[in-house]
Amino acid sequence: MEEPQEEKKSKWGFSAFSITEKFKAGLEKTRDSFTSKVNDLVARYRTVDEDFFEELEDLLLQADVGFETVMELMDKLRFEVQRQNIKDTSGIQSIISEKLVEIYESSDDESIELNIQDGELTVILFVGVNGVGKTTTIGKLAHRLKQEGKSVILAAGDTFRAGAIDQLQVWGDRVGVEVIKQAEGSDPAAVMYDAIRAAKNRGADVLICDTAGRLQNKVNLMNELEKVHRVISREIPNAPHEVLLALDATTGQNALVQAQTFKDATNVTGIVLTKLDGTAKGGIVLAIRNKLHIPVKFVGLGEKMDDLQPFDTERYVYGLFADALDQQLAKEEELNEQ
């Protein structure tokens, strides 16, 4: 029997089907909350009218999709309904999902691919407040890059939080990568300097740098990040090649505030949205992209080592509407067979 096309392997060895299933499983809480309400709405409103649009708008806002994105989506939906002369609500979920993909992918042309340097050291700087899963994400990303055949070194630059260095070392041991560290309370910029020298000497492909998530106040934190950034740039021109901001999806709109703060202080090149599987408000992905114009490069979809996945718009939107889209596809297949 021929393998289904969906089972093609990605470059990390996971099948396309298994990655799609990860998005479906990871967005279960959002889908149970959001999509079930959309389904109830569709059941109550057999006709697409202004009352239907207003209630749908409220549901999207409750899912943290974001005001600007919701307004843009509603305009597109009204236009599409008029253009296709759609009268009833059956199949409206597929139109919503199509328009969400369009909105996300038209925001910018920035790639979600990591800016990996061929034949030289790539430096990835991780920033974000404490408690968002930054260290865990660093460990999982190191695992991904190792699976891709890259040699990775970690820099324990969060020298201010008790236990942060040990936590990164645990991940280093688990993944099988070296961790460059100093004593707790050391100057983070000095750790970065040592780590860059060590990575160069060992011919490493990627250096992933952890940073402090909280000092006495926001000004201190941002000054520390700027200092670390300067040291890295001085040792390697054009580095860091990526500045990834870790955000906790379960904090919803507060994640947007954090993102704006870090964007103002550092040149954030991408977002890693952690704990997406733990929230019923997974629409925050769309709000971040549309409001800040920073690509979401990875999402955390669970606790396992391979649950950090490169963000994929179509799989994400499918994860939001999986049950309704699967039912619609089954109906279409049934009609085609008749």
C-alpha positions in Angstrom: 0.0 0.0 0.0 1.4 3.4 -1.0 2.4 5.8 1.8 0.1 8.8 2.0 1.8 12.0 0.8 1.2 13.7 4.2 3.8 11.3 5.7 6.8 12.9 4.0 9.6 13.5 6.4 10.6 17.0 7.4 14.3 17.9 7.6 14.2 17.1 11.3 12.9 13.6 10.7 9.3 14.1 11.8 6.6 13.3 9.3 4.5 16.2 8.1 1.5 14.2 9.4 3.0 14.0 12.9 3.8 17.7 13.0 0.2 18.5 11.9 -1.1 16.3 14.7 1.2 18.1 17.2 -0.5 21.4 16.3 -3.9 19.8 16.5 -3.2 18.3 20.0 -1.3 21.4 21.2 -4.2 23.7 20.4 -6.9 21.4 22.0 -7.6 23.8 24.8 -8.1 26.8 22.5 -10.2 24.7 20.2 -12.4 23.3 23.0 -13.1 26.8 24.2 -13.1 28.9 21.0 -14.2 26.5 18.2 -17.0 24.9 20.2 -18.4 28.4 20.7 -18.1 29.1 17.0 -19.9 25.8 16.3 -22.7 26.8 18.7 -22.9 30.1 16.9 -23.2 28.4 13.5 -25.9 26.1 14.9 -27.9 29.0 16.3 -27.5 31.2 13.2 -28.5 29.3 10.1 -28.2 32.6 8.1 -25.1 34.8 7.8 -26.3 38.2 8.9 -25.0 41.2 10.9 -26.0 39.6 14.3 -23.9 36.6 13.4 -20.9 38.7 12.5 -21.2 40.7 15.7 -21.2 37.6 17.9 -18.3 36.0 15.9 -16.4 39.3 16.4 -16.9 38.9 20.2 -15.7 35.3 20.2 -12.5 36.2 18.3 -11.7 39.0 20.8 -12.2 36.6 23.7 -9.7 34.2 22.1 -7.1 37.1 22.3 -6.9 37.3 18.5 -6.5 41.1 18.9 -8.6 44.0 18.0 -6.8 45.0 14.7 -6.7 41.4 13.5 -10.4 40.9 14.3 -11.5 44.0 12.5 -9.4 43.1 9.4 -10.9 39.5 9.5 -14.5 40.8 9.8 -14.0 43.1 6.8 -12.6 40.2 4.7 -15.4 37.9 5.8 -18.1 40.4 4.9 -16.6 40.9 1.5 -16.2 37.2 0.8 -19.8 36.4 1.9 -21.1 39.1 -0.4 -18.8 38.1 -3.3 -19.8 34.4 -3.1 -23.4 35.3 -2.2 -23.2 33.0 0.9 -26.6 32.8 2.6 -26.2 30.1 5.3 -23.5 29.4 7.9 -22.5 25.9 6.8 -18.8 25.8 5.9 -18.2 29.3 7.3 -15.3 27.9 9.4 -13.2 27.0 6.3 -13.7 30.6 5.1 -12.6 32.0 8.5 -9.6 29.8 8.5 -8.6 30.8 4.9 -8.8 34.5 5.8 -6.8 34.0 9.0 -4.0 32.4 7.0 -4.1 35.2 4.5 -4.0 37.9 7.2 -1.0 36.3 9.0 1.0 35.6 5.8 0.4 39.1 4.4 1.7 40.9 7.5 5.3 40.7 6.4 7.6 38.7 4.2 10.0 37.9 7.0 11.0 34.3 7.1 10.4 32.1 10.1 13.6 30.2 9.3 16.5 30.8 11.7 19.3 33.0 10.4 21.9 30.2 10.5 25.3 31.2 9.1 26.9 28.7 6.8 30.5 27.7 7.8 30.8 30.1 10.7 29.5 30.5 14.2 25.8 31.5 14.6 24.9 33.3 17.8 21.3 33.1 19.1 20.4 35.4 22.0 17.4 34.5 24.1 15.6 37.2 26.0 12.3 37.2 28.1 11.1 37.6 31.6 11.5 34.9 34.2 9.0 32.1 34.3 8.1 32.0 30.6 10.0 28.8 29.9 13.1 30.4 28.4 15.7 27.9 29.7 13.5 24.9 28.8 13.0 26.4 25.3 16.8 26.8 24.9 17.3 23.2 25.8 14.6 22.1 23.3 16.1 24.3 20.5 19.6 22.9 21.2 18.0 19.4 20.8 16.4 20.4 17.4 19.7 21.8 16.1 21.6 18.7 17.2 19.0 16.6 15.3 19.8 18.7 12.3 23.5 17.8 12.6 24.8 21.0 14.2 27.2 21.3 17.1 25.8 23.5 19.8 27.1 25.2 22.9 25.0 27.0 25.5 26.0 30.2 27.4 24.6 30.5 31.0 24.2 34.3 30.9 21.3 34.4 33.5 23.7 34.8 36.4 21.3 36.7 38.7 18.5 34.1 39.2 19.2 31.5 41.8 19.3 28.1 40.1 19.3 29.4 36.6 22.8 28.2 35.8 22.1 24.8 37.3 18.9 24.5 35.3 20.7 25.2 32.0 23.4 22.7 33.0 20.7 20.0 33.5 19.4 20.7 30.0 22.9 20.7 28.6 23.5 17.3 30.1 20.1 16.0 28.9 20.7 17.2 25.3 24.4 16.4 25.3 25.8 19.9 24.7 28.5 21.9 26.6 27.4 24.7 28.8 29.8 27.7 29.4 29.2 29.2 32.8 30.7 31.2 35.7 29.7 31.5 39.3 26.3 32.9 40.3 26.3 36.7 40.3 29.1 37.0 37.7 29.0 39.6 34.9 26.8 38.1 32.1 28.8 40.0 29.5 31.9 38.2 30.7 30.1 34.8 30.4 29.2 35.7 26.8 32.9 36.6 26.0 34.1 33.3 27.4 31.3 31.4 25.6 32.2 33.0 22.2 35.9 32.2 22.6 35.0 28.6 23.6 32.6 28.2 20.7 35.2 29.5 18.2 37.9 27.2 19.7 35.7 24.1 19.5 34.5 25.0 16.0 30.8 25.0 17.1 28.1 25.8 14.7 25.6 27.5 17.0 26.0 29.3 20.4 22.7 29.8 22.2 22.9 32.5 25.0 20.6 32.6 28.0 20.1 36.0 29.6 18.6 37.4 32.8 14.9 37.8 32.9 14.6 40.2 35.8 16.8 42.7 37.6 15.8 45.3 40.1 13.8 47.3 37.5 13.2 47.4 33.8 15.9 49.9 33.1 18.6 47.7 34.7 17.3 44.7 32.7 17.5 46.5 29.4 20.9 48.0 30.2 22.2 44.6 30.9 20.8 43.2 27.6 22.4 46.1 25.7 25.8 45.4 27.3 25.6 41.7 26.4 24.6 42.6 22.9 27.6 45.0 22.6 30.1 42.3 23.8 28.7 39.8 21.3 28.8 42.3 18.4 32.3 43.3 19.2 33.5 39.7 19.1 31.5 38.7 16.0 30.4 41.4 13.6 26.7 41.2 12.7 26.0 39.0 15.8 23.8 38.1 17.4 22.2 36.6 14.3 18.9 36.0 16.1 17.4 37.7 19.1 14.6 35.4 20.1 12.0 36.6 22.7 10.3 33.9 24.7 6.7 34.7 25.6 4.3 32.6 27.7 1.1 32.1 25.6 -1.0 31.6 28.8 -0.5 35.3 29.8 -2.5 36.4 26.8 -2.4 40.2 26.3 0.3 40.6 28.9 2.6 38.8 26.5 2.0 41.6 24.0 3.1 44.2 26.6 6.3 42.2 27.3 7.0 41.9 23.6 6.6 45.7 23.1 9.0 46.4 26.0 11.7 44.0 24.7 11.2 45.2 21.1 11.8 48.8 22.3 15.1 47.8 24.0 16.6 45.1 21.7 16.4 44.2 18.1 14.0 41.2 18.5 14.1 39.1 15.3 11.6 36.4 16.3 9.2 35.2 19.0 9.1 31.8 20.6 5.6 31.3 22.1 5.8 28.8 24.9 3.0 26.9 26.6 0.6 27.3 23.6 -0.9 23.9 24.6 -1.8 25.3 28.1 -4.1 28.2 27.0 -7.6 28.5 25.8 -6.6 31.8 24.1 -4.3 30.6 21.3 -5.3 33.5 19.1 -2.5 35.6 20.7 -0.2 34.3 17.9 -2.2 36.4 15.4 -2.3 39.4 17.7 1.5 39.4 18.2 2.2 39.1 14.4 -0.3 41.7 13.4 0.5 44.3 16.1 4.3 44.0 16.4 5.3 42.7 13.0 7.7 40.2 14.5 7.5 36.7 13.2 6.6 33.9 15.6 9.4 31.4 14.7 8.6 28.6 17.2 5.8 27.5 19.4 5.7 25.2 22.4 3.1 22.5 22.0 3.8 20.3 25.0 6.3 19.0 27.5 8.2 16.5 25.2 11.6 17.3 23.8 10.3 17.5 20.2 7.2 19.6 21.2 9.0 22.8 20.3 7.9 23.2 16.6 8.7 25.7 13.9 5.6 27.9 13.5 3.5 27.0 10.5 0.5 29.3 9.8 -1.6 26.7 8.0 -1.1 24.0 10.6 -1.8 26.5 13.4 -5.1 27.6 11.8 -6.0 24.0 11.2 -5.3 23.3 14.9 -7.8 26.1 15.8 -10.5 24.6 13.6 -9.5 21.0 13.2 -12.8 19.3 14.3 -15.0 21.5 12.0 -12.6 21.3 9.1 -12.3 17.5 9.4 -16.1 17.2 9.4 -16.5 19.4 6.4 -13.8 17.4 4.5 -15.5 14.2 5.4 -18.9 15.6 4.0 -17.2 16.7 0.8 -15.6 13.3 0.3 -18.9 11.6 0.9 -20.6 13.8 -1.7 -17.8 13.1 -4.2 -18.2 9.4 -3.7 -22.0 9.5 -4.4 
